[in-house]
Amino acid sequence: MKTELVTAASLVSQLKEDISKSDATSAERTVASIREHTSAAKRMAGDPLWTLASGVPLAGPNFSAVAEIARASDDVAVLGLSPLVSVYDSLNWDTLLPSNTGNNLEAIKSAAPKVAASAYAVRASSERLERIDASLLLPQVADPLRQTTDELNRASGALDSAADAALVAPQMLGANGHRDYLLMIQNSAETRASGGIPGALAVLTFDQGKLTLGSQSSAADLGVMAPTLPVDEQQQQIYTSRLGKYMQDVNLTPDFPTAAGTAHAMWKAKTGQDVDGVISIDPVVLSYILQATGPVAINGPELKAVKAAGLPTELTGSNVVPTLLSDVYAKIQEPKLQDAYFAGVAKEVFAALSGGKGEAKGLITGITRGTEEGRVLLWSTSSEEQSVIAKYPVSGSIAGPSVSPAQFGVYFNDGTGAKMDYYVKHTVQLVRECPKDGYEQTTVRVTTINSAPADAATSLPAYVTGGGYFGVPPGSVQGNIIAYGPVQANIESASVDGHRTEFAPYQHANRPVGVLAQRLAPGQSKTVEFTFGKIVQHTEPDLVVTPTVQPVKDVVLPTQNASCDQGQ
């Protein structure tokens, strides 16, 4: 039996190679070979002598575990791999990339049931193996069991994601009729909890995979909501009623379903258009797209103003972020001309995206990277689709299945009322303290520096500094740091540069929340710490932060573990 299982396992690397080369015929042959060996192992496991050996004291659990591995392996081969390979040719994920002519989405739609069945078979096999008590097994059996279970868990996660994508992506891309989405481009120069102020707005339409950019607008154009839209009591306490009053403030909350639902309602109230969902990106995502498509030229009616201001007429993956988040404010003083420039950039970037510029792999890599960094967010008005989206970080949810058990969150909201956050740099680190009374304790450490030039008050335009309009001295930055702990934990204290300080404690979705305001002059830095206790989760903590101008990898530092006595 061991020989059959080892041979079957060795063929998995060949299957991965077949898939990487998109060689469906070779993949089918490899799966057939895997099935031969797993079926042989399963027959041996069903032999009466093996069954009898499974009941022998001490040694019995080892025979039983090996038999269960054999049966699970065969189920994976027969019920998991075979159906998946049979629709492999249909699973061309590149067809999910938008184009200006449309794509055939029917193949992926038709493959969805088999992908889902494959995912279920692998998940069920994994769960069966997890129920085996490894403490009763010899190392020679326990180690392969653990390796097999880990492999199946990884495969199960990937297949579940593929099944969900095959289920909802075609219909969200207009396979059953056109779909309209409100696009919010979050401006990280003025931070909001989910990224930045949603200044530039547009409508994206998908019809059979064909992408068109419709009407363009700005948050300022929509004006003030009267009456203010209702917001749940917990979030209103933390973020005020501004959430439902201004489009610019819908994402003061880090919970994107709340922000998107409010933005959807505002857009409908102001324009009469009932869109099917909300998509959010930021200029960093635009840079990732341009790295794949290549440069785009600004050719619209705003070209004259752009040339006069000395802004680039060609945007690339390298210059789009500083241009949109800094240079445009330094060189164009009129907000309406700034909005026109943003609109022109969005038009050209999405034209390049839908026009098929660049290769699919680069686009997928860029969009995936943006999603992993929290820069791409998605919400659907369809409860069926949203229930699938909610499983993944792209939902931007602060509660629900996409949130890990021991998840912490650190979010930033601008209080300067300007575009100074281009100069703000952060680092965030979790410090696992020694357990207390059987509970975990963790400190969230946030260091912030205002890297603006010393003469920012005079060298930067008033539109960038705020000109002291909201009571913040020009050149200084002010904002709120919001820290979320895991469900059921407590937030116990806060400090600034090592000195205990008052803070505002709240609750949101059964998670403890601490809010602290700070102001920094040019060159000044401060370190804020929030300490969370009574943490019931004993798993490795996870950290989510507001995506800013900085690379997320530079913001999130490795978790630090305190040195604790064994008796603690």
N, C-alpha and C positions, 0 to 999 in steps of 0.2 A: 504493500500500500504506500509506503514511504516513497518508493521509487516513482510511482505514478504521480503522486502529489508534487514531488520535487520537479519532475519533468514538466508537469502542467504549469507550475510556477515559473519555470525558466522560459516558457513560451510567452509569458506576459510582456517581457521586454521586446520580443519580436512584434507582438501586437501593437505596442506603443509606437514602434518604428513604422509599422504599416500605416497607422493612423496619421503619424506626423508627415508621411509622404503622400497622404490622401490616396493610398492604394487599396481600394475597396476589395478587389479580387483577392489580393494576398491576405488581407485581414480576415476574409471569410474562410480561407484555407487554414489560417492560424487558429481561428476559433474552433474549427472542426477538429483540429489536432488536440486542442485543449480539452474539448468535450470527450474525446476518446479516452484520455488519461483520467479525467475526473470521474467519468462513468465507470471505468475499471476500478478506481479506488472506492467508489460508492458500493459496487457489487461486493468487494472484499469486506467492506464494513458491515454488510448485511449477512455475511456468512454466520451460520449458527454458532460456530466455535468462537468467533469474535464477540458475538452477543453474549455468550456464556462467560467469556473472559471479563466482560464489562461488569459482571456482578461479583467478581472476586474481591475480597477485602483488600484495602490499601492499593493494589495495582489496578483494580477495576476502574476507578475514575479516569485513569490515563488512557485505557482502551476506549472508554466511552467518549472522551474528549477527541481522540484521533478520529473516531467514527463520525462524530459531529462535524469535524473539520472537513472530512471527505464529503459528507452530504451537503454541507454548505457550499463547498467549492463546486460541486456538480450543479447545484441550484443556480449559482452565479453564472456558470458557463451556459446552462440550458435556458434559464429564464431571464438572465441579465444580458450576457454578451451576444447571444444569437439574435434576439430581436433587435438589438441595437445595431449590429452589423448589417442586418437586412435592410435597414433604412439609412445606412451610412451615406449613400450617395445623395439622399434627399437633404441631409443636414449640412447645407452650405450656408454657414452663418454669415458669409459676406453679403448675402441677399438682404440681411437686416440693415445694412448700411444704406442711408438715403441716397437717392439719385434724382436727376431731373427728368428721367423718363419712366421711372417706376421699376419694380422688381416682381418676379413671380414668387409670391409668399405662400402659395398653396402647398408646395412640397413640404415646407416646415410644418405647416398646419396639419397636414395629413400624417406626418411622422410623430406628432406629439403624443398620441396614445401609446405607441410602442416605447418611446423614450420614458414615459411615465411608468409603464409596466416594468421596464428594465431597472429604473431607479428603485421601485418598490421591492423587487426581488433582491437586489444588492443590500438594501437597507434591512430587510427582514432577515437575511443571512447574517448580517453583522450583529443584529440584536440577539439572535440565537446564540452566537459565540460569546457575546458579552455576558450571557447568563451563566456561563460555565465558571465554577469556582476554581480559579487558577491556584489557590493556596493548597489544594489537594493534589496538585500535579507535580511530577518530576520536572526539573529544568528542561530536559530534552523535549518535553511536550509543552510546558508552559510558555517557553520562549517562542516557538513557532505559532502557538495560539495567539500570543500577544501581537506578533508581527502580522499575522493574517487579519486579525481584528482591526488593527490600525490601517492596513491597506484598504480593507472594505469600508471603513469609516470615511477615508479620504475619497474613495471612489463614489461612495453614496452621496457625499456632499456635492461633488462635481455633477453627478447625474441628476440630483434634485434640482440644481441650478439650471441644467440644460432642459429638464422637463418643464420647469416654470417658464423659461424663456420661450420654448416652443409653444407653450400654451397661450401666453398673453402677448408676446412681441408682435406676431403677425397682425392681430386685431388692433393693437395700439398703433401700428404703422399703416392702418387703413385697409386691411385686407377685406373687411366687411363694409366698407364705405369710408369716406374721408373723415379724418380726425383733425380737430383744431386744438392747439395747445398755446397757452400764454407762456412766452419765453421771458424770463427775468434774467438780466445780466447783472450779477451782483458786483458792485464796485468796492473793492477791498481797500481803497484809499479812505473810505469812511466805513468803519467796521460795523457789522451787525452780527448777531450770534451765529447765524448760519453762513456768514461770509462777509457780505458788504451790503451797502444800501442798494436796493433794486432800482437804480435810476433808469436804465434803458429797458424798454418793453417792446415786444413784437408778438405777432401771431405766426406760429409755424403750422402749416397744414401738411398732413401726410395722406396720400391717396394711393393705395396699392404700392407703397414704398416710395412714391414720388414726393419729394420735399419742395415746398414753395414757401417763401417768406412773404407774409402778408403785411397788414398794416403795422406801422411802427409808431411808438409813442414814448412818453416818459412818465415817471411817477409824478413829476411836477405838473404835467398836463392834466392829470386826473383830478388834481385838487383835493379838497378836504371832503371826507365823507360826513354827510349830515342827513339823518342822525348817525352817530357812531355805531359801527357794527358790534354786536355783542361778542364778548370774549369770556371764556370760563373764568370763574372767580379766582382760582389759584394763579393763573397766568396774569390776570389783571393786577393782582397784588404785587407781583414781581416786576412786571413790565409796563404797567399802567394801561389806561384805555387807549393810548396812542396806537396800540396794536390794531385797533379797529377804526382808526381815524385817518391815518395817512398810509398810502402805499409804501412810502419810504421807510415805514416802521413796522410793517407786518412781520418782519423777521428779527425783531428785537428778541423774540423767543427762539431758542435753538430747535424747537419742535417744528420741523418742516411741514408735516401735515396740517398743523394749525396755521402756519404762515401761508401755505399754498391755498388752503381752503378760504382764508380771508381774502387773499389776492384775487382768487376766482370770483368771490362775491362782489368785490369792489369793481373789477373789470366789467362784470355783468351789469351792475348798477349804473356805471358811468357810460358804457358803450352799447348796452343792450345785447352784447354777444355772449352766449353761454358756451364757453370753451369746454373741451373734454378733459382738460388736465392742465398741470403747470410743470414746466421744465425750468430748472435754474442752472446756470453756469457762471463762471467768472472769467476775467481776462487771462488768467493762467491757463484755463482750458482752451481758450482761443489760441494761445501760444502752442499748445500741444497739437491742435488741429493744423495750424500753419506749418509746424515742423513736418507734418505728413503731406500737406497739399502743396507746399512751397509758397512763395510770396504772393500777395494780392495787391493790386493797385487801387488807389482811391480815385475814382473817375467821376463821381457824382457832382451835383451842383455845389457841394461844399468844397470842391477842389480849389477854387479861387482863394477862399479864406485860409485853407490849409497852406497853400503856397505862400500867402502873405505872412502867415504866422511862423513860417519856417518849420512846420511839422513835416514828417516824412510822408511822401505820397505813395510809398510802397511799404507795406507792413510785412514783417517776417516773424518767425517764432522767437527771434531774439529781441526785437525792438517793440513788439506790440504791448507788452506789460508796462514798461516805463513810459511809453507814449500815452497809453490810455489812463494810467494812474498818476502820472506826474506832469509830463511835458504839456499835455493838452491844457491843463489848468494854468501852467506858467505862461503859455503863449497865446491862449485865447481867453479873453476876459469875459466875454458875453456868454452866459449859460445856454442861451438858445443855440448859439453856434457850436458850443461844446456838444449839446445833444445831437445836433445835425452831424457832427463828426462821428460820434458814437454810432448813430444810425447808419452812416455810410460804411463804417468798418464792419458792422454786423451784416449788412447786405452783401458785401464782397466776400466775407469769410463763408457765409452760408451758400453763396453762389458757387464758391470753389468746392465746398463740401458736397453739394448736390450735383455739381457738374462732373464728378468723378476724378477730380484732380488728386494726384497722390495715389499710393497703393493701399489696399485694404488693410494689410497687416499693420502699417504705421498708424492708420486712423483708429483701428481697434485698440492698439497699444495705448495711444494717447487718451482716448475716451475712457479706457479701463483705468489708466493711471489717475485721471481726474476724478473718477468715481471712488477709487480707493482712498483718495485724499479728502473726500467729502466736498469736492467742488462741483460735482454733477449730482443734482437731486431731482426726484421725479414724484409726482402725485397724480392720481387719476380720480375722476369723478365716479368711475365705475367701482362699486364695492367689491366685485369679483376680482378685478385687476388690482385694486389697492390692497386686498388681502394677500396677494402674491408679492407685490412690491414691498409690503411691510415686513417681509421676512429678511430683507437685505438692507445694508447700510445706505443704499441709494435712496431709501425712503426718508432718511434724515430724522427718524423718530427718536424720541428720548425714552420711550417705553414700548414694550412689545417684543415680539420674537427676534428682532434684529439687534436687540440690546443684550450684551453678554451679562452673566450673573453679577460679576464684580466690576461693573463699568463705572468709571469716573468721567466727568466731562468738564472742560474748562472753556468758557466762551467769553467773547469780548464784545462790548457795545460802546461805540463812540459817544462821547459827551462833549466834544469840542464843537460839533456842528460845522465841520469843515472837512478838508481832505488831507489832514496831517498823519493819518495812519499809514501812509506810504513810508513814513520815517520811523515807525514804531517796530521794535524787534522784541520777540518774546522767546523764552524757553519755559517749558513746563515739565515737571518731573514728579513722579509718585515716589514717596518714601514709605516703605512698609515698616511701621514701628513694631515694637515687641507686643505680642498679644497681652490683653488685659482682661482678667476674669473670664477667660475662655473665648473672648471675641477678638477679631482682627482690628487693628488700628492703622490708619494710613494718613499721611500728611501729603497734601497737594501743594507743591512749591512752584510759584509763578514769578519769574524774573522778567521785568519789562524795562526797556531803555528807550528814551527818546533820542534818536540818532540825527535829528535835524541839526543843521548848522547853527553855530552859536548866535549868528546874526539873523536867524530865521524870521524874526519879527519884522525886519526891514528887507531882507533879500528875497523872501517868498511873497507871492501875491496875497492880498487880503482874502481872496476866495479860498486859498489853500489854508491859511492860518485861522480863518474865521474872523480876523480883525477885532477880536474881543467882543463880538456881537453877543455871544452867550455867556459872557463873564469870564472867559478863559483868556489870559494874557496871550497876545500873538506870539507864536513860536512854541508855546506850551501845548501839551496834549492832556486831555482829560477823558476818562472813560470808566466803565464799570467792568470789573472782573467777576464773572459768575461761575461758581464751582458747584457741580452736582456730584453727589455720592451715590453708592449703590442703594437699591431698594431696601427699606427698613432700617438703614443705618441712621446714626445721629451726626450732626455737625456740632462740634464741641467748642472750637475756639478758632481765632484768627490772629495773625500777627503781621506787622510790617517791619521789615529789617530787624527781626528778632524781638520786637516789642509788641506785647499783647495789645490788641485793639478791638474796638467795637465793630460789629458788622451786622448786616441785616439777614436773619435766618428765615427761611421759607420752606414749604413743601410743594413739590410738583410731581404728580403721578407716583406718589408714595416714595419719592426720592428726596433726600435732604438737599437743600440749596442754600448756599451762602453768597452774599453779594457785598462787594466792597468797592467804593469809588476811590480813584487815585488821580493825582495830577503830577505831571513831570515837565520840568523845564528842559530846554535843549541840553543834551549831554547827561541828564540826570537818569539814574536807574533806581528801582526799588524792587525788593523781593517780598512778595506776599505769600503767606502760608495759611492754608485751611486744614484743620485736623478733624478727621472723621473717626468716630468710634462706634462701638456696638455693631460692628460689621459681621453679619452672620455667614457671609459667603467665604469659604476657605480656598477658593480657586484663585488662579493667577489674575491679578487685576488688569483691566484694560483701560485705555485712555483715549478719549475723543476730544479734539480741540477745534476751535474755529479755524477754518483755512484762511490764511492771510496771504500777503505778498510773499512771505518767506516760504521756502520749501518746508513741507510738514516734517520731513525727516530732521530738519535743523531745529524745529520747535520742540518736538517730543524727545526728551532725553531718556535713556534706559532707566528702568525702575531701580531704585536703591534700596537695599535691605539692611535694616539695623542689625547690629550685633547683639544678640540676646543670650542671656544665661539659659542653660538647659532647663533650669527649674522654673523659668517663667512660662 
